[in-house]
Amino acid sequence: MSDLQQTNSEKILLSWVRQSTRPYSQVNVLNFTTSWADGLAFNAVIHRHKPELFSWDKVTKMPPIERLENAFNIAKNHLGIEKLLDPEDVAVQLPDKKSIIMYLTSLFEVLPKQVTMEDIREVETLPR
């Protein structure tokens, strides 16, 4: 039963992330690992809900480590989310799924959320 709940929680979280990042053409989140390595997705999630905190155009020009540092610093300073991840641990070929989910859950708790059943169904059709 707990596996089912976790799966549903992950679907909801991934749906929320995809819905949050949809306006950002450079971002296509398909999973909780490789989709996060370049730092764009973390910044897009924050920027979508708090665009006044930083310039998206500047972020897109940064290297991945700087982008990740930017997102984690803004989340800490403006949203009260501790730096649970080091940029060097995320900017790798296969970041740790559980660490990414833990951090995204912290963002999910403080940022606005609107996830529909349609969003969740979309996630179910993504390639694994």
C-alpha positions in Angstrom: 0.0 0.0 0.0 2.8 2.4 0.8 4.3 1.8 -2.6 1.0 2.8 -4.2 0.9 6.0 -2.1 4.5 6.9 -3.0 3.7 6.3 -6.7 0.7 8.6 -6.5 2.7 11.2 -4.6 5.4 11.1 -7.3 2.8 11.5 -10.0 1.3 14.5 -8.3 4.7 16.1 -7.8 5.8 15.4 -11.4 2.5 16.8 -12.7 2.9 20.0 -10.6 6.5 20.4 -11.9 5.4 19.9 -15.5 2.5 22.3 -15.1 4.8 24.8 -13.5 7.5 24.6 -16.1 5.3 24.4 -19.2 5.8 28.1 -20.2 9.6 27.6 -20.4 10.5 26.2 -23.8 14.0 25.2 -22.7 12.6 22.9 -19.9 11.0 19.5 -20.4 10.8 17.6 -17.2 10.3 13.8 -17.8 11.6 12.4 -14.6 13.2 13.1 -11.2 16.8 12.4 -12.3 18.2 13.6 -15.7 15.7 16.4 -16.1 17.2 18.3 -13.3 21.0 18.2 -14.0 21.3 21.4 -16.0 19.5 23.5 -13.3 16.9 25.0 -15.6 14.0 23.1 -14.2 14.6 24.1 -10.6 14.8 27.8 -11.7 11.7 27.5 -13.9 9.6 26.1 -11.0 10.7 29.0 -8.7 10.4 31.7 -11.5 6.9 30.6 -12.5 5.6 31.3 -9.0 8.0 34.1 -8.0 9.2 35.8 -11.2 10.2 39.0 -9.3 13.0 37.2 -7.6 15.4 36.8 -10.6 15.8 37.3 -14.3 15.0 34.1 -16.3 17.1 35.4 -19.2 20.2 35.7 -17.0 19.7 32.2 -15.7 19.5 30.7 -19.1 23.0 32.1 -19.9 24.6 30.6 -16.8 26.5 27.3 -16.7 24.6 24.4 -14.9 26.4 24.6 -11.6 25.7 28.4 -11.4 22.0 27.8 -12.3 21.7 25.2 -9.5 23.4 27.5 -7.1 21.0 30.3 -8.1 17.9 28.2 -7.6 19.1 26.8 -4.2 20.1 30.3 -2.9 16.8 31.9 -3.9 14.9 29.0 -2.4 16.8 29.4 0.9 16.8 33.2 1.1 13.2 33.9 -0.2 11.3 30.7 0.4 13.0 29.4 3.6 14.0 26.1 2.0 17.3 24.7 3.3 20.0 23.8 0.8 19.4 20.1 0.9 21.4 19.6 -2.4 24.8 20.6 -3.6 25.0 21.7 -7.2 27.9 19.4 -7.8 25.7 16.4 -6.8 22.9 17.4 -9.2 25.0 18.5 -12.2 25.8 14.9 -13.0 24.7 12.3 -15.6 22.2 10.7 -13.2 21.3 12.8 -10.1 19.9 10.9 -7.1 16.1 10.6 -7.5 15.2 10.5 -3.8 17.2 13.7 -3.1 15.5 15.5 -6.0 12.1 14.4 -4.9 12.9 15.5 -1.3 13.9 19.0 -2.5 11.0 19.3 -4.8 8.6 18.3 -2.1 9.9 21.3 0.0 9.2 23.6 -3.0 5.8 22.0 -3.5 4.9 22.8 0.2 5.6 26.5 -0.1 4.6 27.4 -3.7 1.1 27.6 -5.2 -0.2 24.3 -6.6 -2.9 23.5 -9.0 -2.7 19.9 -10.3 -5.6 18.4 -12.2 -6.4 14.8 -12.9 -5.6 15.6 -16.6 -2.1 16.7 -15.5 -1.6 13.4 -13.6 -2.9 11.3 -16.6 -0.3 13.1 -18.8 2.5 12.0 -16.4 1.3 8.4 -16.7 1.9 8.5 -20.4 5.5 9.7 -20.2 8.4 7.4 -21.2 9.9 5.6 -18.2 
